[in-house]
Amino acid sequence: MLKGLGGLGDMTKMMKAAQEMQTKMGDMQEALATMTVTGESGAGLVKATATAKGELTGLDIDPTIFDPNEKEVVEDLILAAIKDAQVKAQDKAASEMARLTEDMGLPADMKLPF
């Protein structure tokens, strides 16, 4: 009698999986906001800390690099440390995403929006 409705079970299953994925993605977003990475330059003279989402949260500069004649060098070291932190944040987010997709049985290289 309801022969044409046999696929509803599959649709329900798919909707449930989509909701589960959405929940896990939200949880991951919250986790990335609390994970931190540290980028550095000048053999550790300048360190930049950021969340795994890429938000800069701290900067640590060794006072020995402050020389008025070396202003450009200091600026370059600061920028390099920040860029290093941003790269590490992107790498951390990508590895967490790969772990999430793998846990859900999806291909590790599948690109999901976030």
Protein Blocks (a to p, Z undefined) as FASTA:
>chain_A
ZZmmmmmmmmmmmmmmmmmmmmmmmmmmmmmmmpccdddeehhpaccdddfkopafbdcd
dfklpcfklmmmmmmmmmmmmmmmmmmmmmmmmmmmmmmmmmnopafklccdZZ
